[in-house]
């Protein structure tokens, strides 16, 4: 751990008022083969000045000095980021006091009558300090990476929603308009033809066309439902009613208010959470009952989707490819909220989105009401 002669010397600050002890400490380190430079201080002011003026790799300090102790010096540097290891070297400190000092964060202590231990203690303190520095550096790099990944995910989510909205508009304006025009033409053909076979083909084509129009409307609604423009309550209720109609699963929707005013970002996050949860229920849960609770009580938007199905295997939630759940968690994070999942195999699943509401998002207090009931 110690530098060789060709490397940067170890920079040591020795806080000691005895010239003899200074010389004896330096001699002990040289005999151990340590390449170092030494700065000396015998006052608290001198210690602080040297810490400001020099890069110090390690501090060696006597415990008792004229007018102050090593603990006073420790207080001067303990709050600094990545401060050097601090070792007590004293003949005037008992073991209980040394242990108390180490609890404060001091690296180690050596008694002056056991000075031969000092090189080993310095080596160990430097190794621990370097390991801590590398760990903190790795943690900082990981935090930066996670922040960049979160920013990228947020950008991708926003881009996806924008693309969905653009595709929905194209379906409505172009495909929807063209299909409607074709339906009028087929109806005209059916009314004006005198041939039964033509009329039958026109009717069959009209039926298929009606199916295509319905499919395009369904795709458009999934991409960017116009119902969102009517508010979050109406949008979630529409999801619940559509889910019950498609699956036959009894679905109850309850809300604390007829109108819940939230930002468009929070609205979309809640809507997509309900949509994804209901999709998972229809695919995997084998449920017979679903309940959706939407509330803005106590300044927090809460959306809970509960089913009485087979539940989730907790291991499945941690699978690397559990993108649906991870996507919902990321959506919640993007609006400063959080997602909780409570599940037991054979006893159902509850997914809860909670988002703190800023003051302007909280709607005027309305009388609580239950909307929808059993659908």
ZADOBA-926789 format. One line per 10 residues: number of its first residue (from 1); their letters; for each residue x negated, y, z of N, C-alpha, C. Coordinates in steps of 0.2 Angstrom, whole numbers, plus 2048, in hexadecimal, padded with zeros to 3 digits. Last residue first. Layout:
# ZADOBA-926789
NUM	a	X:Y:Z:X:Y:Z:X:Y:Z; ...
***
This chain:
# ZADOBA-926789
375	xxxxxxxxxx	962:7F1:7C4:963:7F3:7BD:966:7ED:7BA; 966:7F7:7D3:964:7F1:7CF:966:7F3:7C8; 962:809:7D3:964:803:7D6:962:7FD:7D2; 962:816:7CD:961:810:7C9:964:80A:7CC; 95A:81F:7DA:95D:81F:7D3:95D:818:7D0; 95E:826:7E9:95C:820:7E6:95F:820:7DF; 958:835:7F0:95D:831:7ED:95A:82B:7EA; 956:843:7FB:954:83C:7F9:95A:838:7F6; 958:853:7F6:95B:84E:7FA:959:847:7F7; 949:85B:7F3:94F:859:7F1:952:854:7F6
365	xxxxxxxxxx	93D:868:7F4:940:863:7F7:947:861:7F5; 935:86C:7E5:939:86E:7EA:93D:868:7ED; 926:862:7E1:92D:864:7E0:930:867:7E6; 915:865:7E0:91B:862:7E5:921:866:7E3; 90C:86B:7D9:90F:865:7D6:915:863:7DA; 907:875:7E0:90B:877:7DB:90F:871:7D8; 8FF:86F:7EA:905:872:7EC:909:873:7E6; 8FA:85E:7E4:8F8:865:7E5:8FF:869:7E6; 8FC:84E:7EA:8FE:853:7E6:8FC:85A:7E8; 8F3:83F:7EA:8F4:845:7ED:8F6:84A:7E8
355	xxxxxxxxxx	8F9:830:7E4:8F6:836:7E2:8F8:83C:7E6; 8F9:81E:7E3:8FA:824:7E8:8F6:82A:7E5; 901:810:7DE:8FD:816:7DC:8FF:81B:7E1; 902:7FF:7E1:903:806:7E4:8FE:80B:7E1; 909:7EF:7DF:904:7F4:7DC:906:7FB:7DE; 90B:7E0:7E6:90D:7E7:7E6:907:7EB:7E4; 911:7D0:7E3:90C:7D5:7E2:90F:7DC:7E3; 916:7BF:7E9:916:7C5:7E6:911:7CA:7E6; 913:7B3:7EF:917:7B7:7F3:917:7BE:7F0; 90A:7AB:7E8:911:7A8:7E9:915:7AD:7ED
345	xxxxxxxxxx	8FD:7B3:7EF:8FF:7AD:7EA:905:7AA:7EC; 8FF:7C3:7F2:8FE:7BD:7F5:900:7B8:7F0; 8F9:7D4:7F1:8FC:7CE:7EE:8FA:7C8:7F2; 8F7:7E5:7EE:8F8:7E0:7F4:8FC:7DA:7F0; 8ED:7F2:7E9:8F0:7EC:7E7:8F1:7E7:7EC; 8EC:803:7E6:8EC:7FE:7EB:8F0:7F8:7E8; 8E4:811:7E0:8E8:80B:7DE:8E7:806:7E3; 8E3:823:7E1:8E0:81C:7E2:8E6:817:7E1; 8DF:833:7DA:8E3:82E:7DE:8DF:828:7DF; 8DA:83C:7D1:8D8:83D:7D8:8DC:838:7DD
335	xxxxxxxxxx	8DC:838:7C5:8E0:83D:7C7:8E0:83E:7CF; 8D2:82F:7C2:8D2:835:7BE:8D7:83A:7C1; 8D6:824:7CB:8D0:828:7CD:8D0:82F:7C9; 8E1:81F:7C3:8E2:822:7CA:8DC:826:7CC; 8D9:81A:7B8:8DE:81F:7B7:8E0:823:7BE; 8D2:810:7BF:8CE:816:7BC:8D3:81C:7BB; 8DC:807:7C2:8D8:80A:7C8:8D4:811:7C5; 8E0:804:7B6:8E5:807:7BA:8E1:80B:7C0; 8D5:7FD:7B1:8D7:803:7AE:8DC:807:7B2; 8D4:7F2:7BA:8CF:7F7:7BA:8D1:7FE:7B7
325	xxxxxxxxxx	8E0:7EC:7B5:8DF:7EE:7BC:8DA:7F4:7BD; 8DB:7E9:7A8:8E1:7EC:7A9:8E1:7EF:7B0; 8CF:7E2:7A9:8CF:7E9:7A6:8D5:7EC:7A8; 8C7:7D7:7AF:8CE:7D9:7B1:8CF:7E0:7AF; 8BB:7D2:7AB:8BF:7D3:7A6:8C6:7D5:7A8; 8B5:7CE:7B8:8B2:7D4:7B3:8B7:7D6:7AE; 8C0:7CC:7C5:8BD:7C9:7BF:8BB:7CF:7BB; 8C7:7CF:7D0:8C0:7D1:7D0:8BC:7CF:7C9; 8D3:7CA:7CF:8D3:7D2:7CF:8CC:7D4:7CE; 8D2:7BD:7D0:8D3:7BF:7CA:8D2:7C7:7CA
315	xxxxxxxxxx	8D1:7BB:7DE:8CB:7BA:7DA:8CC:7BD:7D3; 8DE:7BC:7E2:8D9:7C1:7E4:8D3:7C1:7E0; 8EB:7B8:7D7:8E5:7B5:7DB:8E0:7BA:7DC; 8FA:7BF:7DA:8F4:7BF:7D7:8EF:7BB:7DB; 90C:7B9:7D9:906:7BC:7DC:900:7BC:7D8; 917:7B4:7D4:913:7AF:7D6:90D:7B2:7DA; 923:7C1:7D9:921:7BC:7D5:91B:7B7:7D8; 92A:7CC:7DD:92B:7C6:7E1:928:7C0:7DD; 922:7DC:7DB:926:7D6:7D8:926:7D1:7DD; 922:7EE:7DB:921:7E8:7DF:925:7E2:7DB
305	xxxxxxxxxx	91A:7FD:7DA:91D:7F8:7D6:91C:7F1:7D9; 91A:80D:7DF:919:806:7E1:91D:802:7DD; 913:81C:7E0:916:818:7DB:915:811:7DD; 912:82C:7E7:911:825:7E8:916:821:7E4; 90B:83B:7EA:90F:837:7E5:90D:830:7E6; 90B:844:7F8:908:83F:7F5:90D:83C:7F0; 912:84D:801:90D:850:7FC:909:84B:7F9; 91C:846:807:916:848:80B:910:84A:806; 922:83D:7F9:923:840:800:91C:841:803; 926:83A:7ED:921:83F:7ED:921:842:7F4
295	xxxxxxxxxx	928:829:7E5:929:82E:7EB:924:834:7EA; 92F:81B:7DF:92C:821:7DD:92D:826:7E2; 92F:809:7DE:930:80F:7E3:92C:815:7E0; 936:7FC:7D7:932:801:7D5:934:807:7DA; 937:7EA:7D7:939:7F1:7DA:934:7F6:7D9; 93D:7DB:7D0:938:7E1:7D0:93B:7E7:7D3; 940:7CA:7D0:942:7D0:7D3:93C:7D5:7D2; 93A:7BF:7CB:941:7BF:7CA:944:7C6:7CD; 92B:7BB:7C2:92F:7BF:7C8:936:7BE:7C6; 91F:7B7:7BC:925:7B2:7BD:92A:7B5:7C2
285	xxxxxxxxxx	913:7BE:7B9:916:7BE:7C0:91B:7B8:7C1; 90E:7C0:7AC:90B:7BB:7B1:90F:7BA:7B7; 916:7C9:7A3:911:7C3:7A1:910:7BE:7A6; 91D:7D1:7AB:921:7CD:7A6:91C:7C8:7A4; 913:7D7:7B3:918:7D3:7B6:91C:7CE:7B1; 90C:7DE:7AA:908:7D8:7AD:90E:7D4:7B0; 915:7E7:7A6:913:7E3:7A1:910:7DD:7A4; 916:7EE:7B3:91C:7EA:7B0:91A:7E6:7AA; 909:7F4:7B3:90C:7EF:7B8:911:7EB:7B6; 909:7FC:7A8:904:7F7:7A8:907:7F1:7AD
275	xxxxxxxxxx	913:805:7AC:914:801:7A6:90F:7FB:7A6; 90F:80B:7B8:915:807:7B8:915:803:7B2; 903:811:7B2:903:80C:7B8:909:808:7B8; 908:81A:7A9:904:814:7A7:903:80F:7AC; 90F:823:7B2:913:81F:7AD:90F:819:7AB; 904:827:7BA:909:824:7BD:90D:820:7B8; 8FD:82E:7B0:8FA:829:7B4:8FF:824:7B7; 906:838:7AB:904:832:7A7:901:82D:7AB; 907:83F:7B7:90D:83C:7B4:90B:836:7B0; 8FA:844:7B8:8FD:840:7BD:903:83C:7BB
265	xxxxxxxxxx	8FA:84C:7AC:8F5:847:7AE:8F8:842:7B3; 904:855:7AE:905:850:7A9:900:84B:7AA; 908:857:7C0:905:859:7BA:906:853:7B4; 919:856:7C6:912:854:7C6:90F:857:7C0; 928:856:7CE:924:85A:7CA:91D:858:7CB; 936:84C:7CE:92F:84C:7D1:92A:850:7CC; 947:84B:7D0:942:84F:7CC:93B:84F:7D0; 94D:844:7D9:950:843:7D3:94B:847:7CE; 943:83B:7E5:946:841:7E3:948:840:7DC; 93F:82E:7E9:941:833:7EE:944:839:7EC
255	xxxxxxxxxx	946:820:7E1:942:826:7E1:944:82B:7E6; 946:80F:7DA:948:814:7E0:943:81A:7DF; 94C:802:7D1:948:808:7D1:94B:80D:7D6; 94C:7F1:7CE:94F:7F7:7D2:94A:7FC:7D2; 950:7E4:7C4:94B:7E9:7C5:94E:7EF:7C9; 950:7D3:7BF:953:7D9:7C3:94E:7DE:7C5; 94B:7CF:7AF:949:7CF:7B6:94C:7D5:7BA; 94D:7CF:7A2:952:7CC:7A6:951:7CC:7AD; 944:7D5:799:942:7CF:79C:948:7CB:7A0; 94A:7E0:793:946:7DB:78F:945:7D5:792
245	xxxxxxxxxx	951:7E6:79D:955:7E5:797:951:7DF:793; 947:7E9:7A6:94C:7E4:7A8:950:7E2:7A2; 93F:7F2:79F:93C:7EC:7A1:942:7E7:7A3; 948:7FD:79D:946:7F9:797:943:7F2:799; 949:801:7AA:94F:7FF:7A7:94D:7FA:7A1; 93C:805:7AD:93F:800:7B1:945:7FD:7AD; 93A:80F:7A4:936:809:7A4:939:803:7A7; 943:818:7A8:944:815:7A1:940:80F:7A1; 93E:81B:7B4:944:818:7B4:945:815:7AE; 932:822:7B0:932:81B:7B4:938:818:7B4
235	xxxxxxxxxx	938:82D:7AA:934:829:7A6:933:822:7A9; 940:834:7B4:943:831:7AE:93F:82C:7AA; 935:837:7BC:93A:833:7BF:93E:830:7B9; 92D:83F:7B4:92A:839:7B6:930:834:7B8; 935:848:7A6:932:847:7AC:930:840:7AE; 937:849:798:93D:84A:79D:93B:849:7A4; 92C:845:792:92E:84C:792:933:84E:796; 92C:838:792:928:83B:797:929:842:797; 934:834:788:938:834:78E:933:838:793; 92C:832:77D:92F:839:77E:932:839:784
225	xxxxxxxxxx	91E:828:780:925:828:781:927:830:781; 912:823:777:913:829:77A:91B:82B:77B; 912:815:775:90C:819:774:90D:81F:777; 91F:810:777:919:80D:77B:913:812:77A; 926:817:76D:927:818:774:922:816:779; 920:811:762:91F:819:763:921:81A:76B; 925:804:763:91E:806:763:91C:80D:765; 933:807:762:930:804:768:928:805:769; 933:80C:755:935:810:75B:933:80D:761; 92F:801:74E:92B:807:74E:92D:80C:753
215	xxxxxxxxxx	93A:7F8:751:933:7F7:753:92E:7FD:753; 945:7FF:74B:945:7FE:752:93E:7FC:755; 941:7FF:73E:942:805:741:941:804:749; 941:7F1:73C:93B:7F4:73B:93B:7FB:73E; 94F:7EE:73D:94A:7EB:742:943:7EF:742; 953:7F6:732:955:7F8:739:951:7F5:73E; 94E:7EE:728:94C:7F5:729:94D:7F7:730; 955:7E2:72A:94E:7E2:72B:94B:7E9:72C; 962:7E8:726:961:7E5:72D:95A:7E4:72E; 960:7EC:719:961:7F1:71E:960:7EE:725
205	xxxxxxxxxx	95D:7E0:713:958:7E5:713:959:7EA:719; 96A:7DB:714:965:7D8:717:95F:7DC:718; 971:7E5:70C:973:7E4:713:96D:7E0:717; 96B:7E2:700:96B:7E9:703:96C:7E9:70A; 96F:7D5:6FE:968:7D7:6FE:967:7DE:702; 97D:7D8:6FD:97A:7D3:702:973:7D4:703; 97E:7E0:6F1:980:7E2:6F8:97D:7DE:6FE; 979:7D7:6E8:975:7DD:6E9:977:7E0:6F0; 983:7CE:6E8:97D:7CB:6EA:978:7D1:6EC; 98F:7D5:6E4:98E:7D2:6EB:987:7D0:6ED
195	xxxxxxxxxx	98E:7E4:6DB:98C:7DD:6DB:98B:7DA:6E2; 990:7F1:6DB:996:7ED:6DA:995:7E5:6DA; 98A:7FE:6E5:989:7F8:6E1:990:7F4:6E1; 98C:808:6EF:98D:809:6E8:98C:803:6E3; 989:804:6FB:98F:807:6FA:991:807:6F3; 97C:7FF:6FA:981:7FA:6FC:988:7FD:6FB; 975:80B:6F6:975:805:6F2:97B:800:6F4; 976:812:702:979:814:6FC:97A:80F:6F7; 96F:80A:70B:976:80B:70C:97A:80D:706; 963:80C:705:966:805:705:96D:805:707
185	xxxxxxxxxx	961:819:708:961:817:701:964:810:701; 961:819:716:966:81D:712:966:81B:70B; 955:812:718:95B:80F:71A:961:813:717; 94B:81A:713:94D:814:70F:953:811:712; 94C:824:71C:94E:826:716:94F:820:712; 947:81D:727:94E:820:728:950:821:721; 93A:81B:723:93E:815:724:946:817:724; 935:828:723:935:824:71D:93A:81E:71D; 935:82C:730:939:82F:72B:93A:82B:725; 92D:822:736:934:823:738:938:826:733
175	xxxxxxxxxx	921:825:730:924:81F:72F:92B:81F:730; 920:834:733:91F:831:72C:923:82A:72C; 924:837:740:925:83C:73B:925:839:734; 922:82C:748:928:82F:748:929:833:742; 915:828:745:91A:823:744:921:827:744; 90E:834:749:90E:832:742:914:82D:740; 911:835:756:913:83A:752:914:838:74B; 909:829:75A:911:82A:75B:914:82F:757; 8FC:82D:757:8FF:828:753:907:828:754; 8FB:838:760:8FB:839:759:8FE:834:755
165	xxxxxxxxxx	8FC:831:76C:901:836:76B:901:838:763; 8F1:829:76B:8F7:826:76C:8FD:82B:76A; 8E7:832:76B:8E8:82E:765:8EF:82B:765; 8E8:837:778:8E9:83B:773:8EB:838:76C; 8E5:82B:77F:8EC:82E:780:8ED:833:77A; 8D8:829:77B:8DD:824:77A:8E4:827:77A; 8D2:835:781:8D2:834:77A:8D7:82F:777; 8D4:832:78E:8D7:838:78B:8D8:837:784; 8CC:826:78F:8D3:826:791:8D7:82C:78E; 8BF:82C:78C:8C3:827:788:8CA:826:789
155	xxxxxxxxxx	8BD:835:797:8BE:837:790:8C1:832:78B; 8BD:82C:7A1:8C2:831:7A1:8C3:834:79A; 8B2:824:79D:8B8:821:79E:8BE:826:79E; 8A8:82F:79F:8A9:82B:798:8B0:828:798; 8A9:831:7AC:8AB:837:7A7:8AC:834:7A1; 8A5:825:7B1:8AC:827:7B3:8AE:82D:7AE; 898:825:7AC:89D:81F:7AA:8A4:822:7AB; 893:82F:7B3:893:830:7AC:898:82B:7A9; 894:82A:7C0:897:830:7BF:898:831:7B7; 88C:81F:7BF:893:81E:7C1:897:824:7BF
145	xxxxxxxxxx	87F:825:7BD:882:821:7B8:889:820:7B9; 87E:82C:7C9:87E:830:7C3:881:82C:7BE; 87E:821:7D2:883:826:7D3:884:82A:7CC; 872:81B:7CE:878:818:7CD:87E:81C:7CD; 869:825:7D1:869:824:7CA:870:820:7C9; 86B:824:7DF:86C:82B:7DC:86D:829:7D4; 866:817:7E2:86D:819:7E3:86F:820:7E0; 859:818:7DE:85D:814:7DA:865:816:7DB; 855:821:7E7:854:823:7E0:859:81F:7DC; 857:819:7F3:85A:820:7F2:85A:822:7EB
135	xxxxxxxxxx	84D:80F:7F0:854:80E:7F1:859:814:7F0; 841:817:7F0:844:813:7EA:84B:812:7EA; 841:81B:7FD:841:820:7F8:844:81D:7F1; 840:80F:804:846:813:805:847:818:7FF; 834:80B:7FF:83A:806:7FE:840:80A:7FE; 82C:815:805:82C:814:7FE:832:810:7FB; 82E:812:812:830:819:810:831:818:808; 829:805:814:830:806:815:832:80D:812; 81B:808:810:81F:804:80C:827:805:80D; 818:811:81B:818:814:814:81C:80F:80F
125	xxxxxxxxxx	819:809:826:81D:80F:825:81E:811:81E; 80F:800:823:816:7FD:823:81A:803:823; 803:808:823:805:804:81D:80C:802:81D; 804:80D:831:805:811:82B:807:80E:825; 802:801:837:808:804:838:809:809:833; 7F5:7FE:833:7FA:7F9:832:801:7FD:832; 7EE:809:839:7EE:808:832:7F4:803:82F; 7F1:807:847:7F3:80D:843:7F3:80B:83C; 7EB:7FD:84F:7F2:7FC:84C:7F4:801:847; 7E0:803:855:7DF:7FF:850:7E5:7FD:84C
115	xxxxxxxxxx	7E5:80A:860:7E4:80D:85A:7E3:809:854; 7EA:808:86D:7EA:802:868:7EA:805:861; 7E9:813:875:7E4:80E:877:7E5:808:872; 7F3:81A:86F:7EC:81C:86D:7E7:817:86F; 801:811:868:7FD:814:86E:7F6:815:86C; 80C:816:85C:806:812:85D:803:815:863; 81C:814:854:818:817:858:812:813:85A; 827:819:846:823:814:84A:81F:818:84F; 830:822:840:82E:81C:83C:82C:817:841; 83E:82A:846:837:82A:846:835:823:844
105	xxxxxxxxxx	84C:82A:849:849:829:842:842:829:841; 851:828:855:852:82F:852:850:82F:84B; 84B:81C:859:853:81D:857:855:823:854; 83F:820:85C:840:81C:855:847:81C:854; 841:826:868:83E:82A:862:840:827:85C; 844:81B:870:849:821:86F:847:825:869; 838:815:86F:83E:812:86C:843:817:86B; 830:81E:877:82F:81C:870:835:819:86C; 836:81D:883:837:824:87F:835:822:878; 834:810:887:83B:812:886:83B:819:882
95	xxxxxxxxxx	825:810:887:829:80C:882:830:80E:881; 81E:821:88A:820:81A:88B:824:816:886; 811:82A:885:818:829:884:819:822:886; 804:82E:884:808:831:889:80F:830:888; 7FC:82B:87A:7FB:827:880:7FF:829:885; 801:82A:869:801:82D:86F:7FF:829:875; 808:82D:85A:802:82A:85D:800:82E:863; 816:82A:850:814:82C:857:80D:829:858; 819:82E:840:817:829:844:814:82C:84B; 824:830:833:822:834:839:820:82E:83E
85	xxxxxxxxxx	825:831:821:825:82D:827:822:831:82D; 82B:840:819:826:83B:81A:827:837:821; 83C:843:813:837:845:817:832:83F:818; 847:843:80A:841:83F:809:83B:841:80C; 84D:852:80F:84E:84D:80A:847:849:809; 84D:857:820:84A:858:819:84C:851:815; 850:855:82D:856:856:828:853:857:821; 844:853:833:848:84D:833:84E:84E:82E; 83B:85E:836:83B:85A:82F:840:855:82E; 83D:863:842:83C:867:83D:83D:864:836
75	xxxxxxxxxx	83E:858:84B:844:85B:849:843:860:843; 831:854:84C:835:850:848:83C:854:846; 82D:85E:854:82A:85E:84D:82F:85A:849; 833:85A:860:835:861:85D:832:861:855; 82D:84E:862:834:84E:860:836:855:85D; 821:851:866:821:84F:85F:829:84F:85D; 823:860:870:822:859:86F:822:857:868; 81B:86F:877:820:86C:873:81E:864:873; 811:875:87F:817:879:87D:81C:875:879; 804:86B:878:805:871:87C:80C:875:87A
65	xxxxxxxxxx	80C:85B:876:807:860:874:809:866:878; 80F:84A:876:80F:850:87A:80A:854:878; 80D:841:86B:814:842:86E:814:848:872; 804:843:85C:804:842:863:80B:844:866; 808:83D:84C:809:842:851:808:840:858; 807:83C:83B:805:839:841:805:83E:846; 810:83B:82C:80E:83F:831:80C:83A:837; 80C:839:81A:80E:836:821:80C:83B:826; 80B:841:80F:80E:83A:80E:810:837:815; 80F:852:80A:80C:84D:810:810:846:80F
55	xxxxxxxxxx	80A:85F:801:80D:859:801:80B:854:806; 809:86F:80A:806:869:807:80B:863:806; 811:879:80F:80B:87B:80B:809:875:807; 81A:874:818:81D:879:813:817:879:80D; 812:86E:821:817:86A:81E:81A:86E:818; 80B:879:826:808:874:822:80D:86F:81E; 815:87F:82E:812:882:828:80E:87D:824; 819:876:838:81E:878:833:81A:87B:82C; 80C:876:83F:80F:86F:83C:814:871:836; 80B:883:843:806:880:83E:809:87A:83B
45	xxxxxxxxxx	816:883:84C:816:887:846:811:885:841; 812:879:855:818:878:851:818:87C:84B; 800:875:855:806:879:857:80C:878:853; 7F6:86F:850:7F7:86E:857:7FD:872:85A; 7F2:865:841:7F6:86B:844:7F6:869:84C; 7E9:861:832:7EA:861:839:7EE:867:83C; 7E9:855:825:7EA:85C:827:7EB:85C:82E; 7DE:84B:81B:7E2:84C:822:7E2:853:823; 7DF:83E:80F:7DD:845:811:7E1:847:817; 7D9:82E:80C:7DE:833:80E:7DB:839:80E
35	xxxxxxxxxx	7D8:81D:80A:7D6:823:807:7DB:828:808; 7D4:810:816:7D9:815:813:7D6:81B:810; 7CC:807:81C:7CB:808:815:7D1:80C:812; 7CB:807:829:7D0:802:826:7D0:803:81F; 7C2:811:82C:7BF:80A:82C:7C4:805:829; 7CB:81C:82A:7C5:81B:825:7C3:813:825; 7D3:81A:835:7D6:81A:82F:7D0:818:829; 7C9:81D:83F:7CD:817:83F:7D0:815:838; 7C6:82A:83D:7C1:825:83C:7C4:81E:83C; 7D1:831:83F:7CF:831:839:7CA:82B:838
25	xxxxxxxxxx	7D2:82E:84D:7D8:82C:849:7D5:82C:842; 7C7:835:852:7C8:82E:853:7CD:82B:84E; 7CA:842:84F:7C4:83F:84C:7C5:837:84C; 7D5:845:857:7D5:846:850:7D0:842:84C; 7D0:842:863:7D5:83E:861:7D6:83E:859; 7C7:84E:864:7C5:847:865:7CA:842:862; 7D0:858:864:7CC:857:85E:7C9:850:85E; 7E1:858:868:7DA:856:86A:7D6:855:864; 7ED:85B:862:7E9:861:865:7E3:85F:868; 7F6:856:854:7F2:854:859:7ED:85A:85C
15	xxxxxxxxxx	7FC:850:846:7FF:855:84B:7FB:853:852; 7F7:84E:837:7F6:84C:83E:7F7:851:842; 7FC:849:827:7FC:84F:82C:7FC:84C:833; 7F5:842:819:7F7:841:820:7F7:848:824; 7F6:83B:80A:7F6:842:80D:7F9:841:814; 7EC:830:802:7F1:830:806:7F1:837:80A; 7E6:834:7F2:7E5:832:7F9:7EB:833:7FC; 7E9:82C:7E2:7EB:832:7E6:7EA:830:7EE; 7DC:821:7DE:7E3:823:7DE:7E3:829:7E2; 7CF:81C:7DF:7D1:81F:7D8:7D8:822:7D8
5	xxxxx	7CF:816:7EB:7CB:81C:7EA:7CD:81F:7E4; 7E0:811:7EE:7D9:810:7ED:7D6:816:7EC; 7ED:813:7FB:7EA:815:7F4:7E3:813:7F4; 7F6:806:803:7F1:80B:803:7EE:80D:7FC; 7FC:7FA:800:800:800:800:7FC:806:800
***
